[in-house]
């Protein structure tokens, strides 16, 4: 029976059972998904293993390498390191057919491995990423006299993101006629969901009216229905240029009722706006309302 595959989506982890056999091409995605320390450790481990194997082969070849003490594994290991890297200092060199065949095989492996490693490193460095900062809480408070869900996002890049698109998805368990519960998904209608240019920070807003799936929700009802919110930002990095995407999910504990985000923009004169990203997560009570305990 194949092992379960773990897939994490935000705060939720999915274990996939009885999947079809994974293809060898999945290794490429797996390598790109590794962190830099994990990737470096993997490459170093593979490099050492290859040299250990070829060192044993050289050591078994007797006097196949000129200048190397016959049967010396340590010398064979360092000769393998030179051969795999195609350095060839000249002190050691193959002098028998056995030695020439083994070194040829190792050099081919070294050239192939260097090409693969170079390609992976290039892809990892050139892969675009959206540096978007999402507010830690979601707030629900009064805006223009109407209850409104608000979520703040900030662009941490030194350049504006262009053609930015914003979405907030709301999911919860709802009872059905058969007496069970069913997971429902809703795309919340935002005051705006597109910007030609996204230079700094903004607040996404959804009015909670009679047509909103959040109408009548309370902290208790969000908890009972295992409510989740997922915010997504998709745009184009103008430097590369390439499409970038990032997302953040929130559960019912992250929702603050009766609050709003504090102002982070101040005018500095001469058509300049100062944006305080240090206060991007800060909230304050809405007049006449009190926040629920977190």
RAURLIN-V633485 format. One record per residue. RES is the residue in three letters. SS is DSSP state (hx for helix, st for strand, lp for the rest). Layout:
RES|SS  RES|SS
This chain:
UNK|lp  UNK|lp  UNK|lp  UNK|lp  UNK|st  UNK|st  UNK|st  UNK|st  UNK|st  UNK|lp  UNK|lp  UNK|st  UNK|st  UNK|st  UNK|st  UNK|st  UNK|lp  UNK|lp  UNK|lp  UNK|lp  UNK|lp  UNK|lp  UNK|lp  UNK|lp  UNK|lp  UNK|hx  UNK|hx  UNK|hx  UNK|hx  UNK|hx  UNK|hx  UNK|hx  UNK|hx  UNK|lp  UNK|lp  UNK|hx  UNK|hx  UNK|hx  UNK|hx  UNK|hx  UNK|hx  UNK|hx  UNK|hx  UNK|hx  UNK|hx  UNK|hx  UNK|hx  UNK|hx  UNK|hx  UNK|hx  UNK|hx  UNK|hx  UNK|hx  UNK|hx  UNK|hx  UNK|hx  UNK|hx  UNK|hx  UNK|hx  UNK|lp  UNK|lp  UNK|lp  UNK|lp  UNK|lp  UNK|st  UNK|st  UNK|lp  UNK|lp  UNK|lp  UNK|lp  UNK|lp  UNK|lp  UNK|hx  UNK|hx  UNK|hx  UNK|hx  UNK|hx  UNK|hx  UNK|hx  UNK|hx  UNK|hx  UNK|hx  UNK|hx  UNK|hx  UNK|lp  UNK|lp  UNK|lp  UNK|lp  UNK|lp  UNK|lp  UNK|lp  UNK|lp  UNK|st  UNK|st  UNK|lp  UNK|lp  UNK|hx  UNK|hx  UNK|hx  UNK|hx  UNK|hx  UNK|hx  UNK|hx  UNK|hx  UNK|hx  UNK|hx  UNK|hx  UNK|hx  UNK|hx  UNK|hx  UNK|hx  UNK|hx  UNK|hx  UNK|hx  UNK|hx  UNK|hx  UNK|hx  UNK|hx  UNK|hx  UNK|hx  UNK|hx  UNK|hx  UNK|hx  UNK|hx  UNK|hx  UNK|hx  UNK|lp  UNK|lp  UNK|lp  UNK|lp  UNK|lp  UNK|st  UNK|st  UNK|st  UNK|lp  UNK|lp  UNK|lp  UNK|st  UNK|st  UNK|st  UNK|st  UNK|st  UNK|st  UNK|lp  UNK|lp  UNK|st  UNK|st  UNK|st  UNK|st  UNK|st  UNK|st  UNK|st  UNK|st  UNK|st  UNK|st  UNK|lp  UNK|lp  UNK|lp  UNK|lp  UNK|lp  UNK|st  UNK|st  UNK|st  UNK|st  UNK|st  UNK|st  UNK|st  UNK|st  UNK|st  UNK|st  UNK|st  UNK|st  UNK|st  UNK|st  UNK|st  UNK|lp  UNK|lp  UNK|lp  UNK|lp  UNK|lp  UNK|st  UNK|st  UNK|st  UNK|st  UNK|st  UNK|st  UNK|st  UNK|lp  UNK|lp  UNK|lp  UNK|lp  UNK|lp  UNK|lp  UNK|st  UNK|st  UNK|st  UNK|st  UNK|st  UNK|lp  UNK|lp  UNK|st  UNK|st  UNK|st  UNK|st  UNK|st  UNK|st  UNK|st  UNK|lp  UNK|lp  UNK|lp  UNK|lp  UNK|lp  UNK|lp  UNK|lp  UNK|lp  UNK|lp  UNK|lp  UNK|lp  UNK|hx  UNK|hx  UNK|hx  UNK|hx  UNK|hx  UNK|hx  UNK|lp  UNK|lp  UNK|lp  UNK|st  UNK|st  UNK|st  UNK|st  UNK|st  UNK|st  UNK|st  UNK|st  UNK|st  UNK|st  UNK|lp  UNK|lp  UNK|lp  UNK|lp  UNK|st  UNK|st  UNK|st  UNK|st  UNK|st  UNK|st  UNK|st  UNK|st  UNK|st  UNK|st  UNK|hx  UNK|hx  UNK|hx  UNK|st  UNK|st  UNK|st  UNK|lp  UNK|st  UNK|st  UNK|st  UNK|lp  UNK|lp  UNK|lp  UNK|st  UNK|st  UNK|st  UNK|st  UNK|st  UNK|lp  UNK|lp  UNK|st  UNK|st  UNK|st  UNK|st  UNK|lp  UNK|hx  UNK|hx  UNK|hx  UNK|lp  UNK|lp  UNK|lp  UNK|st  UNK|st  UNK|st  UNK|lp  UNK|lp  UNK|lp  UNK|lp  UNK|lp  UNK|lp  UNK|lp  UNK|lp  UNK|lp
